[in-house]
Amino acid sequence: VQLQASGGGLVQAGGSLKLSCSASKRLLSNYEVGWFRQAPGKEREFVAGISWSGRSTDYANSVKGRFTISRDSTKNTVYLQMNSLKPEDTAVYYCAADKSGFTTSLTQYDYWGQGTQVTVSS
């Protein structure tokens, strides 16, 4: 499955962005999808994940209450709504897909998008 992440940009602290992860050639509804991020000089980390059914979600503690992951099967897209953004949310955000079970471990994800830059100014 080929993934395309989009929606990043520059926003002031306290603002919002909505990222999209769309898929081509395969139905994304058959996959668990996760959002990860990587800041300069840091390791890639889990941000949020959603099961193939959409019934289960999980979030990193640092984004709980601010970010919401959702999926729209009719559009073959998974979204990450990011509210109350902070400068420490600045990173390249990646979406990834996995068929082996709902997980927060990036090593379990088989397919990755190219990343979209999110920059939050103070």
N, CA and C of each residue as an Amber inpcrd file, in Angstrom:
protein
   366
   0.8470000  -1.1850000   0.0000000   0.0000000   0.0000000   0.0000000
   0.8870000   1.2410000   0.0000000   0.5400000   2.2000000  -0.8450000
   1.2890000   3.4510000  -0.9140000   0.5340000   4.5110000  -0.1330000
   1.2480000   5.1690000   0.7760000   0.6330000   6.1560000   1.6490000
   1.1080000   7.5500000   1.3040000   0.1940000   8.5000000   1.4560000
   0.5030000   9.8930000   1.1860000   0.0410000  10.7180000   2.3750000
   1.0000000  11.3210000   3.0830000   0.6640000  12.1920000   4.2090000
   0.6420000  13.6370000   3.7320000  -0.3210000  14.3900000   4.2120000
  -0.4250000  15.7930000   3.8240000  -1.0850000  16.5890000   4.9480000
  -1.0540000  17.9080000   4.7990000  -1.7330000  18.7730000   5.7550000
  -0.8290000  19.5170000   6.7100000   0.4610000  19.2510000   6.6420000
   1.3800000  19.9540000   7.5230000   1.5080000  21.4220000   7.1570000
   2.1970000  22.1530000   7.9990000   2.3950000  23.5680000   7.7390000
   2.9470000  24.2820000   8.9480000   2.9220000  25.5940000   8.8670000
   3.4070000  26.4490000   9.9490000   2.2090000  27.0320000  10.6880000
   2.1990000  26.8960000  11.9890000   1.0830000  27.3930000  12.7970000
   1.6270000  27.9530000  14.1050000   0.9190000  28.9130000  14.6570000
   1.3240000  29.4770000  15.9490000   0.9030000  28.5430000  17.0800000
   1.5950000  28.6420000  18.1720000   1.2450000  27.8630000  19.3610000
  -0.2050000  28.1260000  19.7290000  -0.8980000  27.0490000  20.0580000
  -2.3180000  27.1430000  20.3640000  -3.2140000  26.8990000  19.1720000
  -2.6260000  26.8660000  18.0070000  -3.3980000  26.6610000  16.7930000
  -3.6670000  25.2040000  16.5040000  -4.2690000  24.9570000  15.3310000
  -4.6790000  23.6110000  14.9480000  -4.2460000  23.2920000  13.5290000
  -4.0480000  22.0120000  13.2900000  -3.8090000  21.4890000  11.9550000
  -4.4860000  20.1390000  11.8590000  -4.8440000  19.7710000  10.6420000
  -5.4130000  18.4380000  10.4140000  -4.6000000  17.7400000   9.3440000
  -3.9740000  16.6540000   9.7280000  -3.1840000  15.8660000   8.7990000
  -4.0510000  14.7810000   8.1800000  -3.7200000  14.4490000   6.9390000
  -4.4260000  13.3810000   6.2410000  -3.4320000  12.3350000   5.7680000
  -3.8630000  11.1090000   5.8050000  -3.0800000   9.9950000   5.2990000
  -3.9710000   9.2240000   4.3370000  -3.6670000   9.3030000   3.0730000
  -4.4740000   8.6170000   2.0750000  -3.6700000   7.4900000   1.4640000
  -4.3830000   6.5360000   0.8990000  -3.7330000   5.3660000   0.3400000
  -4.1540000   5.1520000  -1.0980000  -3.2340000   4.6120000  -1.8590000
  -3.5540000   4.2300000  -3.2300000  -3.3170000   2.7390000  -3.3860000
  -3.9870000   2.1550000  -4.3000000  -3.8260000   0.7580000  -4.6820000
  -4.3690000  -0.2430000  -3.6670000  -4.6260000   0.1700000  -2.4530000
  -5.1780000  -0.7540000  -1.4500000  -6.1950000  -0.0080000  -0.6100000
  -7.1300000  -0.7760000  -0.0480000  -8.0830000  -0.1930000   0.8700000
  -7.4320000  -0.0210000   2.2340000  -7.3540000   1.2230000   2.6820000
  -6.7370000   1.5070000   3.9730000  -7.5470000   0.9240000   5.1180000
  -8.8080000   0.6620000   4.8840000  -9.6640000   0.1120000   5.9290000
  -9.2490000  -1.2980000   6.3400000  -8.3850000  -1.9360000   5.5650000
  -7.9000000  -3.2630000   5.9300000  -6.6880000  -3.2150000   6.8580000
  -6.2100000  -2.0080000   7.1730000  -4.9600000  -1.8420000   7.9070000
  -5.1420000  -1.0350000   9.1880000  -4.3430000  -1.3950000  10.1740000
  -4.1450000  -0.4870000  11.3040000  -3.2790000   0.6680000  10.7920000
  -3.5310000   1.8530000  11.2790000  -2.7620000   3.0160000  10.8360000
  -2.2520000   3.7770000  12.0480000  -1.0030000   4.1690000  11.9480000
  -0.4030000   4.9590000  13.0260000   0.1870000   6.2420000  12.4920000
   0.2130000   7.2210000  13.3560000   0.9380000   8.4600000  13.0780000
   2.1740000   8.4880000  13.9890000   3.2890000   8.8400000  13.4050000
   4.5450000   8.9590000  14.1230000   5.1430000  10.3190000  13.8010000
   6.0880000  10.7410000  14.5980000   6.7600000  12.0050000  14.3050000
   8.2300000  11.9100000  14.6620000   9.0040000  12.7310000  13.9870000
  10.4350000  12.7640000  14.2410000  10.9110000  14.2010000  14.2050000
  11.3830000  14.6520000  15.3480000  11.9480000  15.9890000  15.4690000
  13.4460000  15.9130000  15.1740000  14.0480000  17.0240000  14.7790000
  15.4780000  17.0190000  14.4850000  16.3100000  16.5050000  15.6650000
  17.1800000  15.5580000  15.3890000  18.0490000  15.0250000  16.4200000
  17.3970000  14.0390000  17.3590000  16.1380000  13.6960000  17.0960000
  15.4250000  12.7720000  17.9760000  14.9690000  11.5390000  17.2000000
  14.6460000  10.5120000  17.9400000  14.1470000   9.2970000  17.3200000
  12.6790000   9.4720000  16.9380000  12.2840000   8.6930000  15.9500000
  10.8920000   8.6960000  15.5460000  10.0490000   8.0950000  16.6790000
   8.9320000   8.7360000  16.9690000   8.1130000   8.2860000  18.0860000
   6.6530000   8.1510000  17.6800000   5.9760000   7.2650000  18.3820000
   4.5570000   7.0490000  18.1720000   3.7750000   8.2600000  18.6550000
   2.7540000   8.6370000  17.8720000   1.8800000   9.7410000  18.2470000
   0.4530000   9.2400000  18.4980000  -0.0960000   8.5230000  17.5200000
  -1.4810000   8.0470000  17.6420000  -1.6720000   6.8750000  16.6990000
  -2.6190000   6.0100000  17.0590000  -2.9070000   4.8700000  16.2000000
  -4.3810000   4.5350000  16.2290000  -4.8300000   3.8820000  15.1720000
  -6.2310000   3.5050000  15.0830000  -6.3150000   2.1200000  14.4600000
  -7.1990000   1.3020000  15.0080000  -7.3440000  -0.0470000  14.4870000
  -8.0640000  -0.0260000  13.1390000  -8.0310000  -1.1540000  12.4510000
  -8.6400000  -1.2000000  11.1220000 -10.1270000  -0.8960000  11.1900000
 -10.7760000  -1.2820000  12.2860000 -12.2180000  -1.0570000  12.4250000
 -12.5420000   0.3650000  12.8690000 -11.5470000   1.0270000  13.4260000
 -11.7830000   2.3470000  13.9790000 -12.2620000   2.3230000  15.4090000
 -12.4760000   1.1330000  15.9580000 -13.0330000   1.0430000  17.3120000
 -11.9880000   1.2770000  18.3950000 -10.7200000   1.0330000  18.0470000
  -9.6600000   1.2120000  19.0420000  -8.7070000   2.3080000  18.5910000
  -8.3660000   3.1630000  19.5280000  -7.3770000   4.2090000  19.2800000
  -6.4110000   4.2590000  20.4560000  -5.2600000   4.8210000  20.2040000
  -4.2700000   4.9830000  21.2620000  -3.4690000   6.2420000  20.9750000
  -2.9890000   6.8660000  22.0300000  -2.2720000   8.1200000  21.8930000
  -1.0480000   8.1380000  22.8000000  -0.0310000   8.8250000  22.3670000
   1.0930000   9.1140000  23.2390000   0.6050000  10.0510000  24.3490000
   1.1760000   9.8950000  25.5240000   0.7510000  10.7400000  26.6450000
   0.8970000  12.2230000  26.3260000   1.9020000  12.5470000  25.5450000
   2.1920000  13.9480000  25.2600000   1.1210000  14.6270000  24.4010000
   0.2710000  13.8250000  23.7440000  -0.7470000  14.4200000  22.8610000
  -2.1680000  14.1100000  23.2900000  -2.3290000  13.3070000  24.3130000
  -3.6790000  12.9570000  24.7790000  -4.4570000  14.2000000  25.1460000
  -5.6920000  14.2250000  24.6820000  -6.5540000  15.3730000  24.9670000
  -6.3950000  16.5050000  23.9670000  -5.3590000  16.4350000  23.1310000
  -5.1340000  17.4890000  22.1370000  -5.2790000  16.9750000  20.7060000
  -4.8690000  15.7410000  20.4790000  -4.8990000  15.1490000  19.1390000
  -6.0080000  14.1000000  19.0610000  -6.6030000  13.9830000  17.8920000
  -7.6260000  12.9600000  17.6580000  -7.3670000  12.2770000  16.3220000
  -7.2920000  10.9670000  16.3590000  -7.1250000  10.1880000  15.1330000
  -8.4800000   9.6220000  14.7370000  -8.7370000   9.6240000  13.4470000
 -10.0050000   9.0960000  12.9530000  -9.7920000   8.5610000  11.5470000
 -10.7850000   7.8130000  11.0550000 -10.6580000   7.3020000   9.6930000
 -11.9920000   7.4150000   8.9770000 -11.8920000   7.6610000   7.6850000
 -13.0720000   7.7290000   6.8230000 -12.8620000   6.7270000   5.7040000
 -13.5380000   5.5990000   5.8260000 -13.3400000   4.5400000   4.8430000
 -13.8380000   4.9390000   3.4620000 -14.8380000   5.7990000   3.4100000
 -15.3700000   6.2130000   2.1100000 -14.3410000   7.0210000   1.3150000
 -13.4230000   7.6520000   2.0500000 -12.3780000   8.4440000   1.4010000
 -11.0200000   7.7520000   1.4530000 -10.9980000   6.5460000   2.0430000
  -9.7450000   5.7890000   2.1420000  -8.6500000   6.6270000   2.8030000
  -9.0310000   7.3060000   3.8700000  -8.1380000   8.2750000   4.4950000
  -8.2120000   8.1750000   6.0180000  -7.0770000   8.3850000   6.6490000
  -6.9980000   8.5010000   8.1030000  -6.5460000   9.9190000   8.4250000
  -7.1460000  10.5000000   9.4510000  -6.8590000  11.8810000   9.8060000
  -6.2160000  11.9690000  11.1930000  -5.4640000  13.0370000  11.3820000
  -4.9610000  13.3690000  12.7110000  -5.2840000  14.8430000  12.9460000
  -6.2960000  15.0760000  13.7580000  -6.6540000  16.4360000  14.1300000
  -5.7820000  16.8470000  15.3060000  -5.0580000  17.9360000  15.1300000
  -4.1270000  18.3960000  16.1580000  -4.5590000  19.7700000  16.6410000
  -4.9410000  19.8390000  17.8970000  -5.3670000  21.1000000  18.4990000
  -4.3970000  21.5150000  19.5980000  -4.4950000  22.7680000  20.0070000
  -3.6450000  23.2910000  21.0930000  -2.1780000  22.9430000  20.8510000
  -1.7290000  23.1910000  19.6510000  -0.3690000  22.8080000  19.2860000
   0.6610000  23.5710000  20.0940000   1.7690000  22.9060000  20.3780000
   2.8660000  23.4660000  21.1550000   4.1360000  23.4360000  20.3120000
   5.0820000  24.2870000  20.6070000   6.3550000  24.2530000  19.8550000
   7.0080000  22.8800000  19.8790000   6.8440000  22.1380000  20.9520000
   7.4480000  20.8040000  21.0350000   6.7550000  19.7770000  20.1460000
   5.6570000  20.1600000  19.5140000   5.0190000  19.2810000  18.5280000
   5.6840000  19.4130000  17.1550000   6.5960000  20.3350000  17.0220000
   7.3010000  20.5290000  15.7470000   8.0700000  19.2750000  15.3680000
   7.7970000  18.7690000  14.1830000   8.4260000  17.5270000  13.7210000
   7.9360000  17.2250000  12.3090000   8.5720000  16.2350000  11.7110000
   8.0100000  15.6400000  10.4910000   7.0780000  14.5240000  10.9380000
   5.8640000  14.5560000  10.4540000   4.8540000  13.5680000  10.8220000
   4.6970000  12.5480000   9.6980000   4.7220000  11.2980000  10.0940000
   4.5940000  10.1900000   9.1530000   3.3620000   9.3540000   9.4960000
   2.6950000   8.8680000   8.4610000   1.6840000   7.8540000   8.7080000
   2.2220000   6.5100000   8.2340000   1.7460000   5.4750000   8.8710000
   2.2030000   4.1370000   8.5620000   1.0480000   3.1600000   8.6850000
   1.1400000   2.0740000   7.9510000   0.0650000   1.0780000   7.9460000
   0.6260000  -0.2980000   8.2740000  -0.2110000  -1.0760000   8.9150000
   0.2230000  -2.3890000   9.3940000  -0.9750000  -3.3280000   9.3650000
  -0.7120000  -4.5980000   9.0740000  -1.8150000  -5.5570000   9.0200000
  -1.6920000  -6.6300000  10.0730000  -0.6240000  -6.5230000  10.8930000
  -0.3550000  -7.6220000  11.8140000  -0.9710000  -7.4380000  13.1860000
  -1.7100000  -6.3540000  13.3810000  -2.3560000  -6.1360000  14.6740000
  -2.0740000  -4.7470000  15.1870000  -2.9900000  -4.2450000  15.9770000
  -2.8930000  -2.8880000  16.4960000  -1.6810000  -2.7710000  17.4060000
  -0.7930000  -1.8170000  17.1140000   0.4420000  -1.6830000  17.8720000
   0.9240000  -0.2450000  17.8560000   1.6830000   0.1000000  18.8780000
   2.3060000   1.4240000  18.9280000   3.7730000   1.3550000  18.5140000
   4.2450000   0.1540000  18.2210000   5.6530000  -0.0490000  17.9020000
   5.9140000   0.2390000  16.4440000   6.7780000   1.1840000  16.1600000
   7.0170000   1.5720000  14.7730000   7.6480000   0.4520000  13.9780000
   8.3530000  -0.4490000  14.6390000   9.0100000  -1.5410000  13.9090000
   8.0080000  -2.5330000  13.3420000   6.7770000  -2.5020000  13.8260000
   5.7530000  -3.4210000  13.3430000   5.0590000  -2.9200000  12.0800000
   5.2590000  -1.6640000  11.7420000   4.5600000  -1.0890000  10.6040000
   5.3520000  -1.3460000   9.3220000   4.6390000  -1.8310000   8.3270000
   5.2880000  -2.2540000   7.0820000   5.3260000  -1.1720000   6.0200000
   4.3700000  -0.2740000   6.0480000   4.2430000   0.7100000   4.9760000
   4.2640000   2.1140000   5.5750000   5.0400000   2.9810000   4.9130000
   5.2220000   4.3400000   5.4290000   4.9850000   5.3680000   4.3380000
   4.3870000   6.4830000   4.7320000   4.2820000   7.6210000   3.8440000
   5.5580000   8.4450000   3.8950000   5.5950000   9.5080000   3.1290000
   6.8200000  10.2880000   2.9600000   7.0160000  11.3440000   4.0470000
   6.0040000  11.6210000   4.8450000   6.1400000  12.6090000   5.9110000
   5.6690000  13.9840000   5.4990000   5.1550000  14.7180000   6.4700000
   4.7360000  16.0890000   6.2510000   5.2190000  16.9310000   7.4290000
   5.7770000  18.0850000   7.1310000   6.3950000  18.9180000   8.1630000
   5.3440000  19.7280000   8.9130000   5.4230000  19.6680000  10.2210000
   4.5980000  20.5040000  11.0960000   5.5400000  21.3820000  11.9060000
   5.3450000  22.6780000  11.8130000   6.1730000  23.6240000  12.5640000
   5.2600000  24.5160000  13.3960000   5.5120000  24.5270000  14.6930000
   4.7030000  25.3250000  15.6110000   5.5830000  26.4160000  16.1890000
   5.2270000  27.6490000  15.9230000   6.0210000  28.7780000  16.4130000
   5.4860000  29.2530000  17.7630000   6.3980000  29.7590000  18.5730000
   6.0020000  30.2110000  19.9180000   5.5910000  31.6710000  19.9060000
